[in-house]
Amino acid sequence: MRISATIGQIPTPWDISTNLASIEAVVAESEPDDLVLLPEGAISGYAPDLSPLATLDQAHLADAIERVAELARRRRVHIFCGSLLPEQGGWWNVALHFPPSGGRWVYRKINLAVNERAAALRAGTELPTRQVRQPDGELAVGVQLCREIRYPEQWQHLARSGAQAFVYLTNAASPEATPGVWRSHLISRAAENQRFVFAVNLADPRQHCPSMVVSPRGDVLAELPPGQAGTLRVTVDLAEVSDWTLDQQRRDVVDLRYRPDVHDHA
């Protein structure tokens, strides 16, 4: 089965209307049934300083989320988009999947960054896969956000749970980051699990994680120039996905255990 992805590297200011316009511009370059990836915090806005959350217009944000859902229906695409989301009396950092059939699916970030913990964001407790309907069948994806790139056990669990590809949304623009490390992490997550990685970062001069597509062999198939807004579109063949490496793992010596919080709201 072949699948196509459109990746939009855009800024993520604390301006919901500006963000909507950027999202619409990226979706305009996609084709029906594409996976459209947009950065962490792409709807609400995001930055290391999360104090603007105190005054963010929640009604405007809710309306914007509905508009992105309608955009996915109208353009017949699968939009994977980050946002900060107010629910259950608190804020969460989430990835949203808007399918062309309507509705939305939510992944809540498990490993929160220091600034997110300081701002009292709530952390998710579940690592689900997501089924994405394609013309030739179902695609299972695993979704991860930003610093979760540092936790390969989460990615391996998703691969063992059936994910054929990873959707990775980030907001990584730190002058303190060592150049090239996060790019290497993305290649490793693809090669060690023999899965495709579709990764998108924000457009920022300090960007230190690339927006790119990596094959199950660890080949970089496409990559956007850092620091500037842009889009890329790639078609891949899922026949390259394999469990050859995972099946040789010595699970009698080291094995992972998954302990989701069954009381968490999906």
C-alpha positions as CSV (number, residue, x, y, z in Angstrom):
1,M,0.0,0.0,0.0
2,R,1.2,3.5,-0.9
3,I,0.5,6.5,1.2
4,S,1.3,10.2,0.7
5,A,2.0,12.9,3.3
6,T,2.1,16.6,3.1
7,I,4.3,18.3,5.7
8,G,3.9,22.0,6.6
9,Q,6.7,23.7,8.4
10,I,5.0,26.9,9.7
11,P,5.5,29.4,12.6
12,T,3.3,28.9,15.7
13,P,2.7,32.3,17.2
14,W,0.2,33.0,19.9
15,D,-2.3,34.2,17.2
16,I,-5.0,31.7,16.4
17,S,-6.2,33.5,13.3
18,T,-2.7,33.7,11.8
19,N,-2.2,30.0,12.6
20,L,-5.5,29.0,10.9
21,A,-4.4,30.9,7.7
22,S,-1.0,29.0,7.8
23,I,-2.8,25.7,8.2
24,E,-5.2,26.4,5.3
25,A,-2.2,27.3,3.1
26,V,-0.5,24.0,3.8
27,V,-3.7,22.0,3.2
28,A,-4.2,23.7,-0.1
29,E,-1.0,22.0,-1.3
30,S,-2.2,18.5,-0.4
31,E,-4.2,15.9,-2.3
32,P,-7.2,13.8,-1.1
33,D,-6.3,11.1,1.4
34,D,-3.0,12.7,2.3
35,L,-1.7,12.7,5.8
36,V,-1.2,16.4,6.5
37,L,1.3,17.1,9.3
38,L,1.5,20.4,11.2
39,P,3.7,21.3,14.2
40,E,3.1,20.9,17.9
41,G,0.9,23.8,19.0
42,A,0.0,24.8,15.4
43,I,-3.6,25.8,16.3
44,S,-3.3,27.4,19.7
45,G,0.3,28.7,19.3
46,Y,3.2,27.5,21.3
47,A,6.5,28.9,22.8
48,P,8.8,28.1,25.7
49,D,7.0,30.8,27.7
50,L,3.5,29.4,28.2
51,S,2.2,32.3,30.2
52,P,-0.1,33.5,27.3
53,L,-2.3,30.4,28.2
54,A,-3.7,32.5,31.0
55,T,-5.4,34.9,28.5
56,L,-5.8,32.7,25.5
57,D,-9.3,33.0,24.1
58,Q,-10.7,29.5,24.7
59,A,-13.9,30.1,22.6
60,H,-11.8,31.2,19.7
61,L,-9.6,28.1,20.1
62,A,-12.6,25.8,20.2
63,D,-13.9,27.5,17.0
64,A,-10.5,27.1,15.3
65,I,-10.4,23.4,16.1
66,E,-13.9,23.0,14.5
67,R,-12.6,24.9,11.5
68,V,-9.7,22.6,11.1
69,A,-12.0,19.6,11.4
70,E,-14.2,21.1,8.6
71,L,-11.1,21.7,6.5
72,A,-10.2,18.0,6.7
73,R,-13.7,17.1,5.6
74,R,-13.8,19.6,2.8
75,R,-10.4,18.7,1.4
76,R,-10.8,15.0,2.2
77,V,-7.5,14.7,4.0
78,H,-6.2,13.4,7.3
79,I,-4.9,16.4,9.3
80,F,-2.5,15.7,12.2
81,C,-2.1,18.9,14.1
82,G,-0.8,20.0,17.5
83,S,-2.5,22.3,19.9
84,L,-2.7,23.2,23.6
85,L,-6.2,22.0,24.6
86,P,-8.3,23.0,27.7
87,E,-10.2,20.0,29.0
88,Q,-11.3,18.6,32.3
89,G,-10.3,21.8,34.1
90,G,-6.7,21.9,32.9
91,W,-4.5,22.3,29.9
92,W,-3.0,19.5,27.8
93,N,-0.4,19.4,25.0
94,V,-2.1,17.3,22.3
95,A,-1.9,16.0,18.8
96,L,-5.2,16.0,17.0
97,H,-6.2,13.8,14.1
98,F,-9.0,15.2,12.0
99,P,-10.2,12.5,9.5
100,P,-12.1,13.4,6.3
101,S,-15.1,11.5,7.8
102,G,-15.4,14.1,10.6
103,G,-14.7,14.2,14.3
104,R,-11.4,14.2,16.0
105,W,-9.0,11.9,17.8
106,V,-6.7,13.1,20.6
107,Y,-3.2,12.0,21.7
108,R,-2.1,13.6,25.0
109,K,1.6,14.1,25.4
110,I,3.1,11.7,28.0
111,N,6.6,13.1,28.6
112,L,6.1,16.8,29.3
113,A,8.9,19.3,28.9
114,V,10.1,21.3,31.9
115,N,8.3,24.5,30.9
116,E,5.1,22.5,30.5
117,R,5.4,21.0,33.9
118,A,6.1,24.4,35.3
119,A,2.9,25.7,33.7
120,A,0.9,22.8,35.3
121,L,0.0,21.1,32.0
122,R,-1.4,17.7,32.5
123,A,0.3,14.6,31.2
124,G,-1.3,11.8,29.2
125,T,-0.9,8.2,30.3
126,E,-1.8,6.2,27.2
127,L,0.1,5.2,24.0
128,P,-2.6,4.2,21.5
129,T,-2.1,3.6,17.8
130,R,-4.5,5.3,15.4
131,Q,-6.1,3.7,12.3
132,V,-6.1,5.9,9.2
133,R,-8.4,4.9,6.4
134,Q,-6.7,4.9,3.0
135,P,-8.0,4.0,-0.4
136,D,-6.3,0.6,-0.4
137,G,-6.8,-0.2,3.3
138,E,-6.1,0.8,6.9
139,L,-2.8,2.5,8.0
140,A,-1.9,2.2,11.6
141,V,0.2,5.2,13.0
142,G,1.8,6.0,16.3
143,V,1.9,9.6,17.3
144,Q,4.6,11.3,19.4
145,L,5.2,14.9,20.4
146,C,8.5,16.9,20.8
147,R,10.7,15.6,23.6
148,E,9.2,12.1,23.3
149,I,11.8,11.7,20.6
150,R,14.2,11.0,23.6
151,Y,12.2,7.9,24.8
152,P,12.7,5.1,22.2
153,E,10.8,2.6,24.4
154,Q,7.6,4.5,23.6
155,W,8.2,4.3,19.9
156,Q,9.0,0.6,20.2
157,H,5.8,-0.1,22.0
158,L,3.8,1.6,19.3
159,A,5.6,-0.4,16.6
160,R,4.9,-3.6,18.5
161,S,1.3,-2.5,18.8
162,G,1.0,-2.5,15.0
163,A,2.0,1.0,14.0
164,Q,3.4,1.0,10.4
165,A,4.5,4.6,10.5
166,F,5.2,7.3,13.1
167,V,3.7,10.8,13.0
168,Y,6.0,13.2,14.9
169,L,5.0,16.8,15.7
170,T,7.4,19.1,17.5
171,N,8.1,22.7,18.4
172,A,11.9,22.4,18.8
173,A,13.8,25.7,18.5
174,S,16.4,26.1,21.2
175,P,19.8,27.8,20.9
176,E,21.1,25.5,23.6
177,A,20.4,22.3,21.6
178,T,23.4,20.5,20.2
179,P,23.1,20.6,16.3
180,G,22.2,17.4,14.6
181,V,21.2,15.3,17.7
182,W,17.4,15.4,17.2
183,R,17.9,14.7,13.4
184,S,19.9,11.6,14.4
185,H,17.2,10.6,16.9
186,L,14.6,10.6,14.1
187,I,16.7,8.4,11.9
188,S,17.3,6.0,14.8
189,R,13.6,5.8,15.6
190,A,12.8,4.9,12.0
191,A,15.7,2.4,11.5
192,E,15.5,0.6,14.9
193,N,11.8,0.0,14.4
194,Q,11.8,-0.4,10.6
195,R,9.0,2.1,10.3
196,F,8.5,5.3,8.4
197,V,8.8,8.5,10.3
198,F,6.9,11.6,9.2
199,A,8.3,14.6,11.2
200,V,7.3,18.2,11.3
201,N,8.8,21.1,13.2
202,L,7.9,24.8,13.4
203,A,9.6,27.4,11.1
204,D,12.0,29.3,13.4
205,P,15.5,30.6,12.9
206,R,16.6,28.6,16.0
207,Q,15.0,25.3,14.7
208,H,17.1,22.3,15.7
209,C,14.9,19.4,14.6
210,P,14.2,19.0,10.9
211,S,10.9,18.5,9.2
212,M,11.5,15.4,7.1
213,V,10.5,11.9,6.1
214,V,12.7,8.9,7.0
215,S,12.4,5.4,5.6
216,P,12.4,2.1,7.6
217,R,16.1,1.7,6.5
218,G,17.0,5.1,8.0
219,D,17.2,6.8,4.6
220,V,16.1,10.5,4.6
221,L,13.7,10.7,1.7
222,A,12.9,14.4,1.9
223,E,13.8,17.3,4.2
224,L,12.8,20.9,4.4
225,P,15.4,23.7,4.9
226,P,15.5,24.8,8.5
227,G,14.2,28.1,9.8
228,Q,11.8,29.0,7.1
229,A,8.2,28.2,6.2
230,G,7.7,25.6,3.6
231,T,5.9,22.3,2.6
232,L,7.0,19.0,1.1
233,R,4.9,16.1,-0.2
234,V,6.2,12.5,-0.3
235,T,4.7,9.2,-1.3
236,V,6.0,6.0,0.3
237,D,5.4,2.3,-0.1
238,L,4.5,0.4,3.2
239,A,6.0,-2.8,1.7
240,E,9.3,-1.4,3.2
241,V,7.9,-1.8,6.7
242,S,9.3,-4.9,8.5
243,D,9.5,-6.6,11.9
244,W,12.8,-8.3,11.0
245,T,14.8,-6.4,13.7
246,L,12.1,-6.4,16.4
247,D,11.6,-10.1,16.0
248,Q,15.3,-10.8,16.9
249,Q,15.1,-8.8,20.1
250,R,16.1,-10.8,23.2
251,R,12.9,-10.3,25.1
252,D,13.8,-13.1,27.4
253,V,16.6,-10.8,28.7
254,V,15.0,-7.3,28.3
255,D,11.3,-6.7,27.8
256,L,9.1,-3.7,28.0
257,R,5.9,-3.4,30.0
258,Y,3.1,-1.1,29.2
259,R,1.1,0.2,32.1
260,P,-1.6,2.6,30.8
261,D,-3.9,4.4,33.3
262,V,-7.2,2.7,32.6
263,H,-9.0,5.7,34.3
264,D,-7.5,8.2,31.8
265,H,-10.0,9.7,29.4
266,A,-9.3,8.7,25.8
